[in-house]
Amino acid sequence: MKDSQIKREGITKDASLQQAEIQALREKVARLEINERKLRDQQAVYIQMLDAMHDMILVKDRHSRITYANKAFRDFYGMTSEELQGLIDAPINPAEFTEQYLIDDAYVINSGTELVIKQEPVTRHDGEIHYFNTIKSPIFNSDGDADYMVAVCRNVTAKKLAEEESKRTEKALDEAERLFRQMAESMRDVFFVAEPSFEKYLYVSPAYERTWGRPCKELLADPTSLMSAVHPMDRALFMHLMEQAKQSGDAEFSHEFRIERDNQVRWLWYRTFPVIDTEGNLIRVCGIAHDITERKEVERRVGEFNSMVSHELRTPLTSIRAALGLIEGGQTEPVGDGTMELIGIARSECDRLIRLINDLLDIKKIEADKIHLKMRALNASDVVAAVLKTLRGIANQSAIGLVAKVSDEISFDGDRDRIIQVLTNLVSNAVKFSPSSSDVIIQVRIVDDNRARFCVSDEGPGVPEAAREKLFTAFHQIDSSDTRAQGGTGLGLAISKGIIERHGGSIGFQSSIQGGSTFWFEIPLKFNRAEH
């Protein structure tokens, strides 16, 4: 009884121990399952993190077989994880690429050393070659052996292409600059590059030293030194035109002026033109200066010859005109009506020839710089009134109104006859080309507090684009039937330009292709005799 009781107690005790062991095993399995779930969750997080990266990440074993590739890698090759698993390399890569990859992999695994590869070529799934900066690093086990390798690859194709394009561009720019310098330095004309403000010259060709007689480095160091050689009589106008070019926004103008060099006076033709970037901004100003002294001398000699011929023609024409005037005025014996009509025609043609000769004499005086001004204080309203009195009858015949907008308080220095000559030319041109029953408006105002601006506006057809560049040159006429019908020598605007510039002023126009033009000229309120 006693033994059987002891036996039952032993069995009960063994059962309790077994249950305890089973419970402990269950708890251990549960913990393992929890840890395994956490591990899987962590692994899923890591994989999601790696898949979210733009860089390509690849894990290989010591035999260079792929064990993991992130989404960027899979997308680049257009393959799934299952297709990549166990591959030595992506099958689309050329053999020479794969061979170099395996050499690099073996080096990292065997040496346990990180390897950085710059601009490594890789073939994308569509066959296009891309370039990557790759870092290959060993992954060590608990014993310190490298069983795996991880490669992080960053796509630098755009950067490489940009660098190559930059190198090509730099090479092309170097070649262009070399050719530019060869061309500029072989030119007899002065060539320069300046900032739009003209406050700094970036380049000036060696011809500057031959033309100006001054070193190039002087102009590069001090841009104002350009003006120091300009003839005193031309300096103010040249500076004014340059200032106008700067304010216009296109920095474009051309001008003829004199410089003093080695006790000689030389004539130059100077032109600037803009350099525009792709966005339409003015970034540089280029210019050319050409020595035209020989041309001016030829023009002077031709002018003297023309003047001599003109004088020889004007004297007999004046006598003929006077004689015809006497006959027409009844100062001689009476003549028949038919004869009188012919005499009237002859006198009219004499007048026309005399005007032509006077224009020729004026233009030659201007070209030879022999025009002399009789300067005195003038009132703008008086000048305009004198012009309107002369042209009112002609305007009325064409049903053209002449409208003056002038303040009585505007006064300036000028040669009265010459200013009236210029204004008469502009107003008569406006009347010629204005449609019937329209108005020609003459306006005078003060600009910049030191210049009087005369404007003559009409409603005519406007100045064609092709005719604008040479409009103020001698003998130039707009080549259109409408203009030819009006007649003229083509000297009026050239003479006007010379007269206004001799006053230290400037002349120009604005015209619209839709119709209507405004011709204007500006002269200083006070005439500087020292510069003229």
ABEGO torsion letter per residue (X at the ends): XAAAAAAAAAAAAAAAAAAAAAAAAAAAAAAAAAAAAAAAAAAAAAAAAAAABABBBBBBBAAGBBABBBAAAAAAAGBBAAAABGBABBAABBAAAAAAAAAAAAAAAAAGBBBBBBGBBBBBAAGBBBBBBBBBBBBBBAAGBBABBBBBBBBAAAAAAAAAAAAAAAAAAAAAAAAAAAAAAABABBBBBBBAAGABBABBBAAAAAAAGBBAAAAAABAAAAAAABBAAAAAAAAAAAAAAAAAGAGBBBBBBBBBBGGBBBBBBBBBBBBBBAAGBBABBBBBBBBAAAAAAAAAAAAAAAAAAAAAAAAAAAAAAAAAAAAAAGABBBBBAAAAAAAAAAAAAAAAAAAAAAAAAAAAAAAAGABBBBBBBBBAAAAAAAAAAAAAAAAAAAGBBBBBBBBAABBBBBBAAAAAAAAAAAAAAAAAABBBGBBBBBBBBBBGGABBBBBBBBABAEBBAAAAAAAABBGBBBBBAAAAAAEEAGAAAAAAAAAAAAAGBBBBBBBBAAEEBBBBBBBBABBBAAAX
